[in-house]
Amino acid sequence: MNHELWQEPDGCQTFRLAGAEGDGARALMHSDAKLVWEVEAESHFEAMTKYYAHMQWGEYQTEFLEQDKTSYRKLGWE
């Protein structure tokens, strides 16, 4: 699934699912927010791993490894 990184005018950023799955979150963004990066991932864990690499934050860690590695397809989201 495609994920998007948005930059708000105040410098805050939001990383979320693209498409219909992210509509609710995008509706809360400032009208001047800018899409700055997109990435494909098959799970939340893969998306966050790529996001952390993009931001140069080091290795993504989670307390919910099994849940986060569940593919979107297995969750019925694709």
A tleap script that builds the chain and sets N, CA, C and O, in Angstrom:
source leaprc.protein.ff14SB
mol = sequence {
  NMET ASN HIE GLU LEU TRP GLN GLU PRO ASP
  GLY CYS GLN THR PHE ARG LEU ALA GLY ALA
  GLU GLY ASP GLY ALA ARG ALA LEU MET HIE
  SER ASP ALA LYS LEU VAL TRP GLU VAL GLU
  ALA GLU SER HIE PHE GLU ALA MET THR LYS
  TYR TYR ALA HIE MET GLN TRP GLY GLU TYR
  GLN THR GLU PHE LEU GLU GLN ASP LYS THR
  SER TYR ARG LYS LEU GLY TRP CGLU
}
set mol.1.N position { 0.843 -1.180 0.000 }
set mol.1.CA position { 0.000 0.000 0.000 }
set mol.1.C position { 0.886 1.240 0.000 }
set mol.1.O position { 2.006 1.225 0.511 }
set mol.2.N position { 0.371 2.292 -0.572 }
set mol.2.CA position { 1.114 3.540 -0.638 }
set mol.2.C position { 0.930 4.333 0.661 }
set mol.2.O position { -0.161 4.378 1.228 }
set mol.3.N position { 2.009 4.947 1.111 }
set mol.3.CA position { 2.008 5.797 2.305 }
set mol.3.C position { 2.537 7.172 1.902 }
set mol.3.O position { 3.324 7.297 0.964 }
set mol.4.N position { 2.097 8.187 2.616 }
set mol.4.CA position { 2.465 9.569 2.295 }
set mol.4.C position { 3.029 10.274 3.526 }
set mol.4.O position { 2.577 10.059 4.650 }
set mol.5.N position { 4.018 11.114 3.286 }
set mol.5.CA position { 4.542 11.991 4.323 }
set mol.5.C position { 4.152 13.415 3.948 }
set mol.5.O position { 4.509 13.910 2.879 }
set mol.6.N position { 3.419 14.061 4.837 }
set mol.6.CA position { 2.936 15.422 4.618 }
set mol.6.C position { 3.628 16.379 5.583 }
set mol.6.O position { 3.848 16.046 6.747 }
set mol.7.N position { 3.970 17.570 5.094 }
set mol.7.CA position { 4.574 18.622 5.901 }
set mol.7.C position { 3.549 19.734 6.097 }
set mol.7.O position { 3.026 20.291 5.131 }
set mol.8.N position { 3.273 20.046 7.353 }
set mol.8.CA position { 2.331 21.121 7.688 }
set mol.8.C position { 3.066 22.466 7.694 }
set mol.8.O position { 4.286 22.490 7.855 }
set mol.9.N position { 2.355 23.577 7.523 }
set mol.9.CA position { 2.992 24.900 7.524 }
set mol.9.C position { 3.763 25.209 8.817 }
set mol.9.O position { 4.725 25.977 8.793 }
set mol.10.N position { 3.346 24.614 9.942 }
set mol.10.CA position { 4.027 24.884 11.216 }
set mol.10.C position { 5.249 23.996 11.435 }
set mol.10.O position { 5.870 24.049 12.496 }
set mol.11.N position { 5.604 23.169 10.424 }
set mol.11.CA position { 6.764 22.297 10.524 }
set mol.11.C position { 6.445 20.885 10.982 }
set mol.11.O position { 7.283 19.992 10.863 }
set mol.12.N position { 5.250 20.672 11.502 }
set mol.12.CA position { 4.858 19.317 11.905 }
set mol.12.C position { 4.679 18.459 10.659 }
set mol.12.O position { 4.419 18.972 9.570 }
set mol.13.N position { 4.820 17.161 10.829 }
set mol.13.CA position { 4.628 16.261 9.699 }
set mol.13.C position { 3.708 15.121 10.089 }
set mol.13.O position { 3.542 14.795 11.264 }
set mol.14.N position { 3.117 14.529 9.069 }
set mol.14.CA position { 2.208 13.413 9.261 }
set mol.14.C position { 2.537 12.343 8.236 }
set mol.14.O position { 2.654 12.631 7.044 }
set mol.15.N position { 2.689 11.089 8.706 }
set mol.15.CA position { 2.947 9.951 7.841 }
set mol.15.C position { 1.726 9.049 7.925 }
set mol.15.O position { 1.358 8.593 9.008 }
set mol.16.N position { 1.097 8.791 6.780 }
set mol.16.CA position { -0.171 8.057 6.799 }
set mol.16.C position { -0.365 7.276 5.523 }
set mol.16.O position { 0.371 7.436 4.549 }
set mol.17.N position { -1.388 6.416 5.553 }
set mol.17.CA position { -1.775 5.696 4.356 }
set mol.17.C position { -2.301 6.673 3.314 }
set mol.17.O position { -2.944 7.669 3.647 }
set mol.18.N position { -2.025 6.379 2.062 }
set mol.18.CA position { -2.564 7.165 0.960 }
set mol.18.C position { -3.954 6.638 0.622 }
set mol.18.O position { -4.418 5.672 1.227 }
set mol.19.N position { -4.605 7.258 -0.321 }
set mol.19.CA position { -5.894 6.787 -0.802 }
set mol.19.C position { -7.001 6.917 0.223 }
set mol.19.O position { -6.911 7.692 1.175 }
set mol.20.N position { -8.037 6.144 0.004 }
set mol.20.CA position { -9.229 6.224 0.849 }
set mol.20.C position { -8.934 5.931 2.311 }
set mol.20.O position { -9.578 6.489 3.200 }
set mol.21.N position { -7.953 5.049 2.571 }
set mol.21.CA position { -7.618 4.696 3.951 }
set mol.21.C position { -7.084 5.891 4.742 }
set mol.21.O position { -7.177 5.902 5.970 }
set mol.22.N position { -6.534 6.880 4.070 }
set mol.22.CA position { -5.992 8.055 4.736 }
set mol.22.C position { -6.866 9.293 4.649 }
set mol.22.O position { -6.474 10.362 5.116 }
set mol.23.N position { -8.048 9.162 4.055 }
set mol.23.CA position { -8.934 10.319 3.855 }
set mol.23.C position { -9.285 11.028 5.163 }
set mol.23.O position { -9.247 12.257 5.230 }
set mol.24.N position { -9.620 10.276 6.188 }
set mol.24.CA position { -10.012 10.884 7.462 }
set mol.24.C position { -8.894 11.702 8.074 }
set mol.24.O position { -9.125 12.807 8.565 }
set mol.25.N position { -7.694 11.171 8.048 }
set mol.25.CA position { -6.548 11.895 8.610 }
set mol.25.C position { -6.196 13.110 7.762 }
set mol.25.O position { -5.879 14.172 8.299 }
set mol.26.N position { -6.249 12.959 6.433 }
set mol.26.CA position { -5.938 14.103 5.561 }
set mol.26.C position { -6.941 15.233 5.745 }
set mol.26.O position { -6.591 16.401 5.580 }
set mol.27.N position { -8.179 14.904 6.084 }
set mol.27.CA position { -9.207 15.921 6.286 }
set mol.27.C position { -8.878 16.828 7.475 }
set mol.27.O position { -9.385 17.947 7.560 }
set mol.28.N position { -8.040 16.354 8.383 }
set mol.28.CA position { -7.660 17.142 9.559 }
set mol.28.C position { -6.455 18.046 9.306 }
set mol.28.O position { -6.107 18.871 10.151 }
set mol.29.N position { -5.824 17.895 8.155 }
set mol.29.CA position { -4.609 18.663 7.868 }
set mol.29.C position { -4.938 20.080 7.418 }
set mol.29.O position { -6.032 20.363 6.930 }
set mol.30.N position { -3.961 20.959 7.595 }
set mol.30.CA position { -4.052 22.333 7.105 }
set mol.30.C position { -4.146 22.320 5.583 }
set mol.30.O position { -3.531 21.470 4.939 }
set mol.31.N position { -4.886 23.225 5.009 }
set mol.31.CA position { -5.067 23.257 3.555 }
set mol.31.C position { -3.765 23.531 2.807 }
set mol.31.O position { -3.668 23.229 1.617 }
set mol.32.N position { -2.760 24.097 3.483 }
set mol.32.CA position { -1.471 24.373 2.845 }
set mol.32.C position { -0.430 23.288 3.087 }
set mol.32.O position { 0.740 23.484 2.759 }
set mol.33.N position { -0.826 22.138 3.659 }
set mol.33.CA position { 0.103 21.029 3.863 }
set mol.33.C position { 0.608 20.540 2.511 }
set mol.33.O position { -0.123 20.559 1.520 }
set mol.34.N position { 1.858 20.106 2.479 }
set mol.34.CA position { 2.488 19.660 1.238 }
set mol.34.C position { 2.885 18.188 1.340 }
set mol.34.O position { 3.437 17.750 2.350 }
set mol.35.N position { 2.600 17.442 0.293 }
set mol.35.CA position { 3.054 16.069 0.179 }
set mol.35.C position { 4.543 16.099 -0.165 }
set mol.35.O position { 4.928 16.655 -1.194 }
set mol.36.N position { 5.389 15.501 0.693 }
set mol.36.CA position { 6.837 15.599 0.486 }
set mol.36.C position { 7.505 14.263 0.161 }
set mol.36.O position { 8.644 14.252 -0.305 }
set mol.37.N position { 6.818 13.123 0.395 }
set mol.37.CA position { 7.442 11.830 0.142 }
set mol.37.C position { 6.373 10.761 0.097 }
set mol.37.O position { 5.382 10.838 0.823 }
set mol.38.N position { 6.565 9.763 -0.751 }
set mol.38.CA position { 5.661 8.619 -0.834 }
set mol.38.C position { 6.474 7.337 -0.848 }
set mol.38.O position { 7.599 7.309 -1.348 }
set mol.39.N position { 5.896 6.270 -0.292 }
set mol.39.CA position { 6.585 4.979 -0.264 }
set mol.39.C position { 5.549 3.850 -0.258 }
set mol.39.O position { 4.470 3.989 0.318 }
set mol.40.N position { 5.885 2.747 -0.898 }
set mol.40.CA position { 5.054 1.543 -0.892 }
set mol.40.C position { 5.538 0.613 0.209 }
set mol.40.O position { 6.741 0.483 0.437 }
set mol.41.N position { 4.602 -0.031 0.889 }
set mol.41.CA position { 4.950 -1.009 1.921 }
set mol.41.C position { 3.826 -2.033 2.039 }
set mol.41.O position { 2.661 -1.734 1.776 }
set mol.42.N position { 4.200 -3.245 2.440 }
set mol.42.CA position { 3.228 -4.317 2.584 }
set mol.42.C position { 2.708 -4.473 4.003 }
set mol.42.O position { 1.796 -5.264 4.244 }
set mol.43.N position { 3.283 -3.721 4.957 }
set mol.43.CA position { 2.834 -3.794 6.355 }
set mol.43.C position { 3.180 -2.484 7.054 }
set mol.43.O position { 3.962 -1.679 6.548 }
set mol.44.N position { 2.586 -2.290 8.218 }
set mol.44.CA position { 2.906 -1.110 9.016 }
set mol.44.C position { 4.393 -1.105 9.380 }
set mol.44.O position { 5.044 -0.062 9.328 }
set mol.45.N position { 4.921 -2.264 9.745 }
set mol.45.CA position { 6.329 -2.354 10.115 }
set mol.45.C position { 7.234 -1.949 8.953 }
set mol.45.O position { 8.184 -1.190 9.144 }
set mol.46.N position { 6.950 -2.443 7.771 }
set mol.46.CA position { 7.766 -2.084 6.607 }
set mol.46.C position { 7.668 -0.587 6.317 }
set mol.46.O position { 8.674 0.055 6.015 }
set mol.47.N position { 6.469 -0.035 6.407 }
set mol.47.CA position { 6.292 1.400 6.164 }
set mol.47.C position { 7.086 2.224 7.166 }
set mol.47.O position { 7.774 3.171 6.786 }
set mol.48.N position { 6.995 1.869 8.438 }
set mol.48.CA position { 7.704 2.636 9.466 }
set mol.48.C position { 9.215 2.461 9.358 }
set mol.48.O position { 9.966 3.398 9.629 }
set mol.49.N position { 9.668 1.274 8.966 }
set mol.49.CA position { 11.101 1.045 8.765 }
set mol.49.C position { 11.629 1.951 7.658 }
set mol.49.O position { 12.692 2.556 7.798 }
set mol.50.N position { 10.891 2.042 6.568 }
set mol.50.CA position { 11.289 2.914 5.459 }
set mol.50.C position { 11.216 4.384 5.857 }
set mol.50.O position { 12.078 5.176 5.478 }
set mol.51.N position { 10.197 4.745 6.615 }
set mol.51.CA position { 10.039 6.129 7.094 }
set mol.51.C position { 11.212 6.525 7.989 }
set mol.51.O position { 11.783 7.603 7.822 }
set mol.52.N position { 11.568 5.669 8.926 }
set mol.52.CA position { 12.703 5.958 9.810 }
set mol.52.C position { 13.996 6.093 9.012 }
set mol.52.O position { 14.811 6.970 9.301 }
set mol.53.N position { 14.193 5.234 8.012 }
set mol.53.CA position { 15.378 5.333 7.161 }
set mol.53.C position { 15.377 6.656 6.395 }
set mol.53.O position { 16.406 7.325 6.296 }
set mol.54.N position { 14.227 7.023 5.860 }
set mol.54.CA position { 14.106 8.287 5.117 }
set mol.54.C position { 14.448 9.483 6.010 }
set mol.54.O position { 15.122 10.419 5.578 }
set mol.55.N position { 13.985 9.441 7.238 }
set mol.55.CA position { 14.220 10.546 8.171 }
set mol.55.C position { 15.589 10.457 8.855 }
set mol.55.O position { 15.984 11.370 9.580 }
set mol.56.N position { 16.306 9.361 8.623 }
set mol.56.CA position { 17.617 9.115 9.239 }
set mol.56.C position { 17.521 9.110 10.762 }
set mol.56.O position { 18.337 9.723 11.451 }
set mol.57.N position { 16.515 8.412 11.273 }
set mol.57.CA position { 16.265 8.314 12.706 }
set mol.57.C position { 16.802 7.027 13.310 }
set mol.57.O position { 16.615 6.791 14.504 }
set mol.58.N position { 17.456 6.196 12.530 }
set mol.58.CA position { 17.926 4.922 13.034 }
set mol.58.C position { 16.906 3.825 12.786 }
set mol.58.O position { 16.043 3.948 11.917 }
set mol.59.N position { 17.013 2.755 13.555 }
set mol.59.CA position { 16.166 1.591 13.364 }
set mol.59.C position { 14.805 1.764 14.031 }
set mol.59.O position { 14.716 2.160 15.193 }
set mol.60.N position { 13.749 1.463 13.282 }
set mol.60.CA position { 12.401 1.511 13.839 }
set mol.60.C position { 12.230 0.367 14.828 }
set mol.60.O position { 12.593 -0.769 14.523 }
set mol.61.N position { 11.691 0.642 15.991 }
set mol.61.CA position { 11.443 -0.357 17.031 }
set mol.61.C position { 9.958 -0.323 17.398 }
set mol.61.O position { 9.324 0.731 17.357 }
set mol.62.N position { 9.417 -1.480 17.754 }
set mol.62.CA position { 8.019 -1.568 18.155 }
set mol.62.C position { 7.854 -2.607 19.250 }
set mol.62.O position { 8.598 -3.586 19.310 }
set mol.63.N position { 6.899 -2.393 20.094 }
set mol.63.CA position { 6.552 -3.372 21.114 }
set mol.63.C position { 5.520 -4.369 20.590 }
set mol.63.O position { 5.177 -5.331 21.276 }
set mol.64.N position { 5.034 -4.139 19.392 }
set mol.64.CA position { 3.963 -4.946 18.800 }
set mol.64.C position { 4.433 -5.570 17.487 }
set mol.64.O position { 3.764 -5.454 16.460 }
set mol.65.N position { 5.581 -6.226 17.530 }
set mol.65.CA position { 6.229 -6.715 16.316 }
set mol.65.C position { 5.335 -7.623 15.482 }
set mol.65.O position { 5.212 -7.421 14.274 }
set mol.66.N position { 4.718 -8.606 16.095 }
set mol.66.CA position { 3.876 -9.541 15.338 }
set mol.66.C position { 2.713 -8.813 14.666 }
set mol.66.O position { 2.422 -9.046 13.493 }
set mol.67.N position { 2.057 -7.937 15.410 }
set mol.67.CA position { 0.931 -7.170 14.864 }
set mol.67.C position { 1.401 -6.231 13.762 }
set mol.67.O position { 0.776 -6.157 12.704 }
set mol.68.N position { 2.490 -5.518 13.995 }
set mol.68.CA position { 2.981 -4.547 13.017 }
set mol.68.C position { 3.489 -5.199 11.739 }
set mol.68.O position { 3.466 -4.575 10.678 }
set mol.69.N position { 3.947 -6.444 11.821 }
set mol.69.CA position { 4.445 -7.143 10.637 }
set mol.69.C position { 3.339 -7.853 9.862 }
set mol.69.O position { 3.597 -8.397 8.788 }
set mol.70.N position { 2.123 -7.858 10.380 }
set mol.70.CA position { 1.002 -8.455 9.654 }
set mol.70.C position { 0.768 -7.658 8.376 }
set mol.70.O position { 0.635 -6.434 8.406 }
set mol.71.N position { 0.723 -8.365 7.263 }
set mol.71.CA position { 0.576 -7.661 5.981 }
set mol.71.C position { -0.804 -7.021 5.872 }
set mol.71.O position { -1.785 -7.506 6.435 }
set mol.72.N position { -0.845 -5.925 5.136 }
set mol.72.CA position { -2.126 -5.267 4.874 }
set mol.72.C position { -3.077 -6.221 4.142 }
set mol.72.O position { -4.287 -6.196 4.366 }
set mol.73.N position { -2.521 -7.051 3.277 }
set mol.73.CA position { -3.366 -8.013 2.544 }
set mol.73.C position { -4.037 -8.961 3.534 }
set mol.73.O position { -5.230 -9.239 3.414 }
set mol.74.N position { -3.273 -9.464 4.518 }
set mol.74.CA position { -3.841 -10.375 5.508 }
set mol.74.C position { -4.915 -9.673 6.350 }
set mol.74.O position { -5.867 -10.305 6.808 }
set mol.75.N position { -4.749 -8.371 6.545 }
set mol.75.CA position { -5.736 -7.581 7.280 }
set mol.75.C position { -6.968 -7.254 6.428 }
set mol.75.O position { -7.964 -6.743 6.939 }
set mol.76.N position { -6.893 -7.550 5.134 }
set mol.76.CA position { -8.004 -7.283 4.227 }
set mol.76.C position { -8.049 -5.852 3.745 }
set mol.76.O position { -9.101 -5.367 3.329 }
set mol.77.N position { -6.907 -5.164 3.797 }
set mol.77.CA position { -6.871 -3.745 3.407 }
set mol.77.C position { -6.508 -3.540 1.950 }
set mol.77.O position { -6.593 -2.415 1.459 }
set mol.78.N position { -6.106 -4.583 1.241 }
set mol.78.CA position { -5.730 -4.433 -0.166 }
set mol.78.C position { -6.786 -5.046 -1.047 }
set mol.78.O position { -6.657 -5.025 -2.271 }
savepdb mol mol.pdb
quit
